[in-house]
Amino acid sequence: MKTGFAFSLLAAACACAAFGTEVVTSPDGRLAVAVDDEGGSPAYTVTLGGETVLARSPLGLVTDFGDFSRGLTLAGATRRAVEETYDLATIKRRSVAVKASRLTVDFTNATGRLSVTFHVSDHDLAFRYTLPRQKGRGAVRVLREATGFSFPEGTTGFLTPQAVPMTGWKRTKPSYEEDYVLDRPLPVARANGNGWTFPALFRTGERWVLLGETGTDGSYCGCRLDEFDGRTTRIAFPLPEENNGSGSVEPAFALPGSTPWRTITVGGLKEVVETTVAWDVVAPKYPARPCDYGRNTWSWIVWQDESINWDDQVAYIDFAAAMGWEGVLVDAFWDRDIGYPKMEKLIAYAASKGVGVWLWYSSSGWWNDIEQSPVNVMSDPIRRKQDMRWMQRLGVKGVKVDFWGGDKQETMRLYEQVLSDADDHGLMVIFHGCTIPRGWERMYPNYVGSEAVLASENRYFSPRFCAVAGVNAALHPFIRNSLGAMEYGGTFLNERMSRDNRSRHARGTTVAFELATAVLFQNPVQNFALTPNNLTDAPAAAIDFMKAVPTTWDETRFLAGYPGRSVALARRKGGRWYLAAVAAEKTVLTLDLSFCGRGVRTVTLDANDGWVDVVGR
């Protein structure tokens, strides 16, 4: 760490407040957070360029040994500068320079002491709570958080409702797969009474605010936003019915200990799309091993369960080899319909073609009714390690673990255990039917990505999702994909959603749209929806593009768009820029491409249309 820049303060706030106040500002002095103890209730206020972005918003925890949300006095503060760099191949920018101001504020009351640390960079802030050992306590159970976010009048929200637990197919919800509510004035009407998921995007005047959380591991639960009280929403814990009712909704951790970080990105859409705050404030939990990311073929998405047999998987291995792709994903029922002994031969065949193998598993133990197998392996530490040793011996690249039970702390522990055991056996991990990632690309170096979105299978199963493909594609770079890798499994080149490419409903998008999503949706391993017949029935230029498109990036730039209407991004790999845009409605985009030598370009798109270009060597 270096301490090479000065902090600036809001002098008026410090001089005039009758109650205790501390202020921290970003290195450029424009983003400011004021923390106070007015009325004994700790709170914070966020301004950008002097304009209020978040009005006075509550802070605090209520624990099993005391209430740290009221009767508090601001007892002191410490400050330091943060200046560091890190490299991470699996996010939107390979090399990240972090420059921020840190303020830690101590609050005390009759119960004891609570500290709140704020990390403030030019367009991002993150904060978390820390509790020391006190009054003989070596552990704490958090009953609730007082943490809230209070928005100015006129704010609108782009939000995803929290699902009703133990509903949906085979009782697999919640899995972060609900439809978005777009641009609704606050307070947004109740969707199902369970609040809203992270990440959540808000527009307040000319400013945009993206809320998220990061740093969640086995020592806490995954959180959500509660229903709005006016224009204020608060942190809420998982619902009791999650995980089939098993486990506490209240997290517990050892003291001294800290909660996950709450993250707030403030500015324009460029800052929202390009933010790295989810990874800036976390650290790796174990050393990174070399990982071979890339493109996979995947039979299930179009050919479905019936394709999990020897002949079809050989066809998809051969297809991957013809495309020059790195792997193949073998989906559910491989243990039943191919079998462990024959899988060893299939994996060896793939290796002879230079193709790595990924294997699907259910996470399930006792929290849903899934029959797709292998089941009850990843939730069992003994069976999990046995299968992982088997996969390591055969050279399997990774596992895709599906159908999780919720966001309780016990589930977060299982995510972490799967990742840790997989790392011990040289395996990468994809999660599906799951929670959102929370800084996991940096925390767990073998973590690849999570679904946690209405992904490609919905387009296969229903023409409704094909009709709104443009709306969803124009949302994800601003919200879901902005704070974590997104295992979407897209890019269809079949004209129709069927194996014969003649039956069932039409895809409903242009070829350019499908190619654009290969660039717009960021995940270091992409399970694309192409099929072997696309080698002859898709445009040759499209196949050539898909043979070359990368899945890891050195740089990402936002070019234009509006959430749910359109989006245009540029991503760089080495000396080559991949430019992509999609639209949900007829749109004219004016793109400044001077950074790659193309000047200003106007792109006109129809609904569910797209555009791609490649610049450089």
TABELKA-V128366 format. One record per helix or strand of 2 or more residues. SS is the DSSP state (alpha for helix, beta for strand). FROM is the first residue (numbers start at 1). TO is the last residue. If there is no record, write none. Layout:
BEGIN
ss:from:to
SS:FROM:TO
SS:FROM:TO
END
This chain:
BEGIN
ss:from:to
alpha:11:16
beta:21:25
beta:31:36
alpha:38:40
beta:43:48
beta:51:58
beta:61:63
beta:66:68
beta:73:87
beta:95:108
beta:113:120
beta:124:131
beta:139:145
beta:148:151
beta:156:161
alpha:169:171
beta:180:185
beta:200:204
beta:207:214
beta:224:225
beta:232:236
alpha:242:245
beta:252:254
beta:257:258
beta:261:267
alpha:269:274
alpha:277:280
beta:294:298
alpha:300:303
alpha:305:307
alpha:310:323
beta:327:330
alpha:334:337
alpha:340:352
beta:356:362
alpha:381:394
beta:398:402
alpha:409:424
beta:428:431
alpha:440:443
beta:447:450
alpha:456:461
alpha:463:467
alpha:469:476
alpha:480:483
alpha:511:520
beta:525:527
alpha:534:537
alpha:540:548
beta:555:562
beta:566:573
beta:576:583
beta:587:592
alpha:594:596
beta:600:605
beta:609:616
END
